[in-house]
Amino acid sequence: MLKKSLFKKCSSTVLVLALIATQVPTMAFATTKVYEKESISKATLAVPNANYPDYSKVNVGQGKEWGQHVFAPYVDSTNWPPVKLSEVAQQTGVKYFNLGFIVAKNSLPSWGTYYAAEEGAGEGVINQEIKKLRDMGGDVMVSFGGQANTPLHVAITDVNILKEQYKRFIDAYGLTNIDFDIEGDAVSNREATARNTDALVKLQQEYKAVGKKLNVWFTLPVLPTGLTDDGVFVVQDAVKKGLEFEGVNVMTMDYGDDVAPNPDGQMGKYAIDSMNSLFTQIKNVYSENKIQKSDESIWTMIGTTPMIGVNDIRTEVFRQTDATRMLNFALEKKIGYIGFWSVNRDQPGPIGELSDFNTGLDQKPYEFCTILNDFMKINTSKPIDPPSEDKVPPTSPSNLVSKNITNKSVEISWDAATDNVGVTGYEVYRDNLKIATVTTNSYSDNSLKAATNYNYYVVALDKAGNKSQKSTTLTIKTLSDTTPPVSSEWRVGNSYKVGDKVTYSGKTYTCLQPHTALVGWEPSNVPSLWMLV
């Protein structure tokens, strides 16, 4: 996910990580050392014969020297509409961003295959934002790779051409920090990993020849027990070949129930477990290569990037309390990097929804940016107090009823529970097994057997994860395959669709229009909604 850059520094450091940030026009960050772009003479370095993008129109300013401890959340740069990073920075104070992803398209660098590397993501909007952010004193990192598409180091098999593609992109975008997000099939492709290491070593050597230092991060999948064997190989290959890299940023997300059971409320803990395991693995790699590194220096090589809110594995939900827990550990150990996926998602949304544009949590806009940006106070801050815990559970859902029973389905509904903060959802149980989590007070179960008894109850949830006592149990029996549908009793608050049958005052009615029943809309009173059978 990271992107490399060639710079001539006014001081002397080039940092490589993987997010591109945009600037805020009216917000000024503290000034840092700036690098001036410098080209290296072709008489000194032979340029491999290949096709390269024309970066002559890229105008994004120059990168800055970054500190040793950085918070830079990821931005999905190809999502539409583009994130206005300058506005995010102005609202939250976040100074750095990590932009993803640069991947191969016809063996040339591109933004997610959607935009040419020289064009800039978001039809050029991201390039404008980079310039604004840098004018304010902020900066961006670019990430090469990612989950989708083909990384450059897989598509380009010539080491020298790969090195040159990195270098030209880095120079054009004035990068001091790049990141390589290596996951999926790419992380198991050890031949491509070795080629990538070789290209980066060559690039660093060229930079050193003109007094520049290129810092690189690797972003890798992880389990609470640490990197996979393929992930460890990425680190081993870099150390053995003498690549100077800043560290390893692990994707503390999407573990799976087998290795991270009962994850809700424990995602912060699993992130900490992953970092502790990574620390041991990195220490062992350096020890195997007879390189001495202090524990303190190894901790600065640790990075963590959770997926905020609802993860791809839906049972894994990274909440605000998880962020605070992870942050306090990061401050204690003085790790090198915190990110998250992604700024695009740092918004409130429907509870439990998996989306590219919200977390599926009850949160404030950019709340995770605000929480984790406190990592930048690492030299002066004390551990952040977590939000006050809500330990009061919701009331139990009441008055469970059924309707529209068929030979294979039933609709159940209940009266809403109450809570001191707010109910966020309901767990639905059938025969003592959870079958669904919903955010409304009704559920349709469509996977039943004919002529069978089933028992249902419901449990209410709140934002803090508290659960109510279970409701009273509702017992229903599905119809036999030949039994006509049963008409349920008409009820205020129930939703009806065309064809639903109800009973009211001893008579049966058929619904003519979809609606939610209100007082005064009794079937006998509203012939436009109900027809007497």
C-alpha positions as CSV (number, residue, x, y, z in Angstrom):
1,M,0.0,0.0,0.0
2,L,3.0,2.3,0.3
3,K,4.6,4.4,-2.2
4,K,8.2,5.3,-2.7
5,S,9.6,8.8,-3.2
6,L,12.9,10.3,-4.3
7,F,13.7,13.6,-2.6
8,K,16.6,16.0,-2.0
9,K,16.2,17.0,1.6
10,C,17.1,20.3,3.0
11,S,17.8,18.3,6.1
12,S,18.2,14.6,5.3
13,T,15.4,12.2,5.8
14,V,12.9,10.5,3.4
15,L,10.2,8.5,5.1
16,V,8.3,5.8,3.3
17,L,4.7,4.8,4.3
18,A,1.5,4.4,2.5
19,L,-1.2,7.1,2.7
20,I,-1.6,10.3,0.8
21,A,-3.0,13.3,2.7
22,T,-4.6,16.4,1.4
23,Q,-4.1,19.8,2.8
24,V,-6.3,22.3,4.6
25,P,-6.2,25.8,3.0
26,T,-7.1,27.7,6.1
27,M,-5.5,25.5,8.7
28,A,-1.7,25.8,9.4
29,F,0.3,23.0,10.9
30,A,3.7,23.4,12.5
31,T,6.4,23.8,9.9
32,T,8.7,20.8,9.3
33,K,11.8,20.3,7.2
34,V,11.0,20.2,3.5
35,Y,12.8,18.2,0.8
36,E,13.6,19.7,-2.6
37,K,13.1,17.4,-5.6
38,E,16.4,16.6,-7.3
39,S,16.9,14.6,-10.5
40,I,19.9,12.3,-10.9
41,S,21.9,12.7,-14.0
42,K,21.5,10.0,-16.7
43,A,25.2,10.1,-17.1
44,T,25.5,8.8,-13.5
45,L,22.6,6.3,-13.6
46,A,21.4,4.3,-16.6
47,V,17.7,4.4,-17.0
48,P,16.1,1.1,-18.0
49,N,14.4,1.1,-21.3
50,A,10.6,0.9,-20.7
51,N,7.4,2.9,-20.8
52,Y,7.0,5.4,-18.0
53,P,4.2,7.9,-17.2
54,D,4.7,11.5,-18.0
55,Y,4.6,13.2,-14.6
56,S,5.4,16.7,-15.9
57,K,2.0,18.1,-15.0
58,V,1.9,16.7,-11.5
59,N,2.1,19.7,-9.1
60,V,1.6,18.6,-5.5
61,G,4.4,20.3,-3.6
62,Q,7.1,18.5,-1.7
63,G,7.0,16.1,1.3
64,K,8.2,16.9,4.8
65,E,10.3,15.1,7.3
66,W,8.0,13.0,9.6
67,G,8.6,12.2,13.2
68,Q,9.3,8.8,14.7
69,H,5.7,8.2,15.9
70,V,3.0,8.9,13.4
71,F,-0.8,8.7,13.1
72,A,-1.8,8.6,9.5
73,P,-5.2,6.9,8.7
74,Y,-5.7,5.3,5.3
75,V,-7.8,7.0,2.6
76,D,-9.5,4.9,-0.1
77,S,-8.4,7.4,-2.8
78,T,-10.4,5.9,-5.6
79,N,-13.8,6.0,-3.8
80,W,-16.2,8.6,-5.1
81,P,-16.7,11.3,-4.0
82,P,-13.1,11.8,-3.1
83,V,-12.3,12.6,0.6
84,K,-11.5,16.3,1.0
85,L,-8.4,15.7,3.2
86,S,-7.8,19.3,3.8
87,E,-11.3,19.6,5.3
88,V,-10.8,16.5,7.5
89,A,-7.5,18.0,8.7
90,Q,-9.2,21.2,9.5
91,Q,-11.9,19.5,11.5
92,T,-9.8,17.0,13.3
93,G,-6.2,18.3,13.4
94,V,-5.0,15.1,11.7
95,K,-1.8,16.1,10.0
96,Y,-0.8,13.0,7.9
97,F,-2.8,10.6,5.7
98,N,-1.9,7.3,4.0
99,L,-3.4,7.1,0.4
100,G,-4.2,3.8,-1.2
101,F,-3.6,2.3,-3.6
102,I,-1.0,2.3,-6.4
103,V,-1.3,-0.9,-8.4
104,A,-0.4,-2.1,-11.9
105,K,-2.4,-1.4,-15.0
106,N,-0.7,-2.7,-18.1
107,S,2.5,-2.8,-16.0
108,L,2.3,0.9,-15.3
109,P,1.5,2.5,-11.9
110,S,-2.1,3.6,-11.5
111,W,-4.5,4.6,-8.8
112,G,-6.5,1.4,-8.2
113,T,-6.6,0.9,-12.1
114,Y,-9.2,3.7,-12.2
115,Y,-6.9,6.7,-12.7
116,A,-3.5,7.0,-14.3
117,A,-0.6,7.6,-11.9
118,E,0.1,11.0,-13.4
119,E,-3.6,12.0,-13.4
120,G,-4.2,11.6,-9.7
121,A,-7.1,9.8,-8.0
122,G,-10.6,11.3,-8.0
123,E,-10.1,13.0,-11.4
124,G,-7.3,15.0,-10.0
125,V,-9.0,16.1,-6.7
126,I,-6.6,14.1,-4.6
127,N,-3.6,15.8,-6.1
128,Q,-5.2,19.2,-5.4
129,E,-5.7,18.1,-1.8
130,I,-2.1,16.9,-1.4
131,K,-0.9,20.4,-2.4
132,K,-3.3,22.1,0.0
133,L,-2.3,19.9,2.9
134,R,1.4,20.4,2.3
135,D,0.9,24.1,2.1
136,M,-0.6,23.9,5.6
137,G,2.4,21.9,6.9
138,G,0.9,18.4,6.6
139,D,1.9,15.6,4.4
140,V,0.9,12.3,2.8
141,M,2.2,8.8,2.4
142,V,1.2,6.6,-0.5
143,S,0.5,2.9,-0.3
144,F,1.4,0.4,-3.0
145,G,-0.6,-2.8,-3.3
146,G,-3.7,-3.5,-1.4
147,Q,-6.2,-6.3,-1.4
148,A,-7.6,-5.7,-4.9
149,N,-5.8,-5.7,-8.3
150,T,-2.1,-6.6,-9.1
151,P,0.8,-4.9,-7.2
152,L,3.5,-3.4,-9.4
153,H,6.1,-5.8,-8.0
154,V,4.1,-8.8,-9.1
155,A,3.3,-7.4,-12.6
156,I,6.8,-6.0,-13.4
157,T,9.5,-8.8,-13.4
158,D,12.5,-6.6,-14.2
159,V,14.0,-5.3,-11.0
160,N,15.5,-2.2,-12.6
161,I,12.3,-1.2,-14.3
162,L,10.4,-1.8,-11.1
163,K,12.9,0.4,-9.2
164,E,12.6,3.1,-11.8
165,Q,8.8,3.1,-11.8
166,Y,8.9,3.5,-8.0
167,K,11.4,6.3,-8.2
168,R,9.6,8.3,-10.9
169,F,6.4,8.2,-9.0
170,I,8.0,9.1,-5.7
171,D,9.9,12.0,-7.3
172,A,6.8,13.3,-9.0
173,Y,4.7,13.2,-5.9
174,G,7.4,14.5,-3.6
175,L,7.1,11.6,-1.2
176,T,9.2,11.1,1.8
177,N,7.2,8.1,3.1
178,I,5.9,5.0,1.3
179,D,4.1,1.9,2.3
180,F,3.7,-1.6,0.8
181,D,0.4,-3.3,1.5
182,I,1.1,-6.9,0.7
183,E,-1.8,-9.3,1.2
184,G,-3.8,-12.0,-0.6
185,D,-2.0,-13.9,-3.3
186,A,0.8,-11.3,-3.3
187,V,2.1,-12.1,0.2
188,S,2.5,-15.8,-0.7
189,N,4.4,-14.9,-3.9
190,R,7.9,-15.1,-2.5
191,E,9.6,-14.6,-5.8
192,A,7.8,-11.2,-6.2
193,T,8.6,-10.3,-2.6
194,A,12.3,-10.9,-3.2
195,R,12.1,-8.8,-6.4
196,N,10.5,-6.0,-4.5
197,T,13.2,-6.1,-1.9
198,D,15.9,-6.0,-4.5
199,A,14.3,-3.0,-6.2
200,L,14.0,-1.1,-2.9
201,V,17.6,-1.8,-2.0
202,K,18.7,-0.4,-5.4
203,L,16.5,2.7,-4.9
204,Q,17.9,3.3,-1.4
205,Q,21.4,3.1,-2.7
206,E,20.7,5.7,-5.4
207,Y,19.2,8.0,-2.7
208,K,22.2,7.5,-0.5
209,A,24.5,8.5,-3.3
210,V,22.9,12.0,-3.2
211,G,22.5,12.1,0.6
212,K,19.0,10.9,1.0
213,K,17.3,8.3,3.3
214,L,14.3,6.4,2.1
215,N,12.1,5.0,4.8
216,V,9.7,2.1,4.0
217,W,6.8,0.5,5.8
218,F,5.4,-2.9,5.1
219,T,1.7,-3.5,5.8
220,L,0.9,-7.2,6.3
221,P,-2.0,-9.4,7.4
222,V,-1.7,-10.7,11.0
223,L,-3.4,-13.0,13.5
224,P,-3.3,-12.5,17.3
225,T,-0.5,-15.0,17.2
226,G,1.5,-12.9,14.7
227,L,2.4,-12.8,11.1
228,T,2.0,-15.8,8.8
229,D,5.1,-17.6,7.5
230,D,4.8,-15.6,4.3
231,G,4.6,-12.4,6.2
232,V,7.7,-13.3,8.2
233,F,9.5,-14.0,4.9
234,V,8.9,-10.4,3.8
235,V,10.7,-9.2,7.0
236,Q,13.4,-11.8,6.7
237,D,14.2,-10.9,3.1
238,A,14.4,-7.2,3.8
239,V,16.7,-7.7,6.8
240,K,19.0,-10.2,5.0
241,K,19.4,-7.9,2.0
242,G,20.1,-4.8,4.1
243,L,17.0,-2.9,3.3
244,E,16.5,-0.1,5.7
245,F,12.8,-0.1,6.5
246,E,10.9,1.8,9.2
247,G,8.8,-1.1,10.4
248,V,5.9,-3.5,9.9
249,N,2.3,-2.2,10.1
250,V,-0.1,-5.1,10.8
251,M,-3.8,-5.2,9.7
252,T,-5.4,-5.8,13.0
253,M,-8.8,-6.9,11.5
254,D,-10.7,-9.8,9.9
255,Y,-9.1,-12.5,12.1
256,G,-11.8,-15.1,12.0
257,D,-13.6,-16.8,14.9
258,D,-11.2,-19.7,15.1
259,V,-8.3,-17.5,16.2
260,A,-10.3,-14.6,17.7
261,P,-13.4,-16.0,19.3
262,N,-16.2,-13.7,20.7
263,P,-14.5,-10.6,19.2
264,D,-17.1,-7.9,19.9
265,G,-15.7,-5.9,22.8
266,Q,-12.3,-7.6,22.4
267,M,-11.0,-6.1,19.1
268,G,-8.7,-3.7,21.0
269,K,-7.3,-6.7,23.0
270,Y,-6.7,-8.7,19.8
271,A,-4.9,-5.7,18.3
272,I,-2.6,-5.6,21.3
273,D,-2.0,-9.4,21.1
274,S,-1.1,-9.0,17.5
275,M,1.4,-6.3,18.2
276,N,3.0,-8.2,21.1
277,S,3.4,-11.3,18.8
278,L,4.8,-9.1,16.0
279,F,7.4,-7.6,18.4
280,T,8.7,-11.1,19.2
281,Q,8.8,-12.1,15.5
282,I,10.8,-9.0,14.5
283,K,13.2,-9.4,17.4
284,N,13.8,-13.0,16.4
285,V,14.5,-12.1,12.8
286,Y,17.2,-9.6,13.8
287,S,18.6,-12.0,16.3
288,E,18.9,-14.7,13.6
289,N,20.8,-12.3,11.4
290,K,23.1,-11.4,14.4
291,I,21.9,-7.8,14.4
292,Q,21.5,-6.2,17.8
293,K,18.4,-4.0,18.3
294,S,17.0,-2.8,21.6
295,D,13.5,-3.5,22.7
296,E,12.8,0.2,22.4
297,S,13.9,0.4,18.8
298,I,11.9,-2.7,17.9
299,W,8.7,-1.1,19.3
300,T,9.2,1.9,17.0
301,M,9.1,-0.6,14.1
302,I,5.6,-1.7,15.1
303,G,2.5,-0.3,13.4
304,T,-1.2,-1.2,13.7
305,T,-4.1,-0.6,11.3
306,P,-7.6,-1.8,12.4
307,M,-10.7,-1.6,10.3
308,I,-12.9,0.8,12.3
309,G,-16.5,-0.2,13.0
310,V,-18.0,-3.3,11.4
311,N,-15.3,-5.5,9.7
312,D,-15.7,-7.7,6.7
313,I,-16.1,-10.5,9.2
314,R,-19.3,-9.1,10.6
315,T,-18.9,-10.4,14.1
316,E,-15.7,-8.3,14.4
317,V,-16.6,-4.7,15.4
318,F,-13.9,-2.3,16.3
319,R,-15.5,0.3,18.6
320,Q,-14.4,3.6,20.1
321,T,-13.5,1.8,23.3
322,D,-11.3,-0.6,21.3
323,A,-9.5,2.4,19.8
324,T,-8.9,3.9,23.2
325,R,-7.5,0.6,24.5
326,M,-5.2,0.2,21.6
327,L,-4.1,3.9,21.8
328,N,-3.1,3.5,25.4
329,F,-1.0,0.5,24.6
330,A,0.6,2.3,21.7
331,L,1.5,5.2,23.9
332,E,2.9,3.0,26.6
333,K,5.1,1.0,24.2
334,K,5.9,4.0,21.9
335,I,5.2,2.2,18.7
336,G,6.0,3.8,15.4
337,Y,2.7,4.0,13.5
338,I,-1.1,4.0,13.9
339,G,-3.5,4.0,10.9
340,F,-7.0,2.7,10.3
341,W,-9.2,1.7,7.4
342,S,-10.5,4.2,6.4
343,V,-11.1,7.9,6.7
344,N,-13.9,7.4,4.1
345,R,-15.7,5.2,6.7
346,D,-15.2,7.4,9.8
347,Q,-18.9,8.4,9.8
348,P,-22.1,7.3,11.6
349,G,-24.4,4.9,9.8
350,P,-27.1,2.3,10.2
351,I,-26.2,0.1,13.2
352,G,-24.5,-3.1,12.0
353,E,-24.2,-2.0,8.4
354,L,-21.0,-2.9,6.5
355,S,-20.3,0.0,4.2
356,D,-17.5,1.9,2.4
357,F,-18.9,5.1,3.7
358,N,-19.7,4.5,7.4
359,T,-18.7,2.3,10.3
360,G,-22.1,0.9,11.1
361,L,-21.7,2.4,14.6
362,D,-23.4,5.2,16.6
363,Q,-20.5,7.7,16.4
364,K,-19.7,11.3,15.7
365,P,-18.3,12.3,12.3
366,Y,-14.5,11.6,12.2
367,E,-14.6,10.3,15.8
368,F,-11.9,7.7,15.3
369,C,-9.7,10.4,13.7
370,T,-10.1,12.5,16.8
371,I,-9.5,9.6,19.2
372,L,-6.4,8.2,17.6
373,N,-4.8,11.6,16.7
374,D,-3.9,11.8,20.4
375,F,-1.1,9.4,19.4
376,M,0.7,12.5,18.1
377,K,1.0,13.7,21.6
378,I,3.2,10.7,22.4
379,N,6.1,12.8,23.8
380,T,3.9,14.7,26.3
381,S,0.7,12.8,26.8
382,K,-0.5,10.5,29.5
383,P,-2.8,7.6,28.8
384,I,-6.2,8.7,27.5
385,D,-9.1,8.0,29.8
386,P,-11.6,5.8,28.0
387,P,-15.2,6.9,27.7
388,S,-17.2,6.4,30.8
389,E,-18.7,2.9,30.7
390,D,-22.4,2.4,30.4
391,K,-23.2,-0.7,32.4
392,V,-27.0,-0.4,32.4
393,P,-28.7,-2.9,30.1
394,P,-31.8,-2.2,28.0
395,T,-35.2,-3.4,29.2
396,S,-36.4,-6.7,27.7
397,P,-38.4,-6.6,24.5
398,S,-42.1,-7.4,25.2
399,N,-45.3,-8.6,23.6
400,L,-43.8,-11.0,21.0
401,V,-46.4,-11.9,18.3
402,S,-46.4,-13.8,15.1
403,K,-48.2,-13.3,11.8
404,N,-48.2,-14.7,8.3
405,I,-47.3,-18.2,9.3
406,T,-46.8,-20.6,6.4
407,N,-45.3,-24.0,6.0
408,K,-41.8,-22.6,5.9
409,S,-41.8,-19.1,7.3
410,V,-43.1,-16.7,10.0
411,E,-42.9,-13.0,10.7
412,I,-42.4,-12.1,14.4
413,S,-42.5,-8.6,15.9
414,W,-42.2,-7.1,19.4
415,D,-42.6,-3.9,21.3
416,A,-39.4,-1.9,21.4
417,A,-37.1,-2.0,24.4
418,T,-35.8,1.1,26.2
419,D,-32.3,2.1,27.4
420,N,-30.7,4.9,29.3
421,V,-28.5,5.7,26.3
422,G,-30.2,4.0,23.4
423,V,-31.1,0.6,22.0
424,T,-28.9,-0.2,19.0
425,G,-30.4,-3.6,17.9
426,Y,-31.9,-6.9,18.8
427,E,-30.7,-10.5,18.8
428,V,-33.3,-13.0,17.6
429,Y,-33.1,-16.6,19.0
430,R,-34.9,-19.7,17.7
431,D,-34.8,-22.8,19.9
432,N,-32.0,-21.1,22.0
433,L,-29.7,-20.4,19.0
434,K,-29.1,-16.9,17.8
435,I,-30.3,-16.6,14.2
436,A,-30.1,-12.9,13.5
437,T,-29.2,-9.4,14.7
438,V,-31.6,-6.7,13.5
439,T,-32.0,-3.0,14.1
440,T,-35.8,-3.0,13.7
441,N,-38.4,-4.6,16.0
442,S,-39.5,-7.3,13.6
443,Y,-37.9,-10.3,11.8
444,S,-39.0,-12.7,9.1
445,D,-37.7,-16.3,9.5
446,N,-37.9,-18.0,6.1
447,S,-36.0,-21.3,6.7
448,L,-38.4,-23.4,8.6
449,K,-39.8,-26.9,8.2
450,A,-43.5,-27.6,7.7
451,A,-45.7,-28.8,10.6
452,T,-42.9,-28.0,13.2
453,N,-43.0,-26.2,16.5
454,Y,-40.5,-23.4,17.0
455,N,-39.7,-21.3,20.1
456,Y,-38.5,-17.7,19.7
457,Y,-37.2,-15.0,22.1
458,V,-35.5,-11.7,21.6
459,V,-32.6,-9.8,23.4
460,A,-32.1,-6.1,23.2
461,L,-28.6,-4.5,22.8
462,D,-27.2,-1.0,23.5
463,K,-24.1,0.9,22.2
464,A,-21.9,-0.3,25.1
465,G,-22.7,-3.9,24.3
466,N,-25.0,-4.5,27.2
467,K,-27.7,-7.1,26.7
468,S,-31.2,-7.2,28.2
469,Q,-32.8,-10.2,29.8
470,K,-34.4,-12.3,27.2
471,S,-38.1,-11.7,26.3
472,T,-40.8,-14.1,27.0
473,T,-40.8,-17.1,24.6
474,L,-43.2,-17.2,21.7
475,T,-44.1,-20.6,20.4
476,I,-45.4,-21.1,16.9
477,K,-46.2,-24.1,14.7
478,T,-45.6,-23.9,10.9
479,L,-48.4,-25.1,8.7
480,S,-48.4,-28.4,6.9
481,D,-47.8,-28.3,3.2
482,T,-51.5,-28.4,2.5
483,T,-52.7,-26.0,5.2
484,P,-53.8,-22.5,4.0
485,P,-52.1,-19.5,5.5
486,V,-53.4,-18.4,8.9
487,S,-54.7,-14.9,9.4
488,S,-53.2,-13.0,12.2
489,E,-55.1,-10.6,14.4
490,W,-54.9,-6.9,13.3
491,R,-52.6,-4.8,15.5
492,V,-51.6,-1.2,15.7
493,G,-47.9,-0.8,14.7
494,N,-47.7,-3.8,12.5
495,S,-46.7,-3.4,8.9
496,Y,-48.8,-5.1,6.3
497,K,-48.3,-5.8,2.6
498,V,-50.7,-6.5,-0.2
499,G,-52.4,-9.9,0.3
500,D,-51.9,-10.1,4.0
501,K,-54.9,-11.5,5.9
502,V,-55.9,-10.4,9.3
503,T,-58.8,-11.0,11.7
504,Y,-60.6,-8.1,13.4
505,S,-63.8,-8.3,15.5
506,G,-64.3,-11.9,14.4
507,K,-64.0,-11.1,10.7
508,T,-61.3,-11.7,8.1
509,Y,-59.8,-9.0,5.9
510,T,-57.3,-8.9,3.0
511,C,-54.8,-6.0,2.8
512,L,-55.2,-3.8,-0.4
513,Q,-52.3,-1.4,0.1
514,P,-48.9,-1.7,2.0
515,H,-49.0,0.4,5.2
516,T,-48.2,0.4,8.9
517,A,-51.3,0.2,11.1
518,L,-52.3,3.3,13.1
519,V,-55.1,4.0,15.6
520,G,-58.2,4.7,13.5
521,W,-57.1,2.5,10.6
522,E,-59.0,-0.5,11.8
523,P,-60.0,-2.8,8.9
524,S,-63.7,-2.1,9.4
525,N,-63.1,1.6,9.2
526,V,-60.8,2.0,6.1
527,P,-62.1,0.1,3.1
528,S,-59.3,1.6,0.9
529,L,-56.8,-0.5,3.0
530,W,-58.8,-3.6,3.8
531,M,-61.3,-5.8,2.0
532,L,-63.7,-8.0,3.9
533,V,-63.3,-11.6,2.9
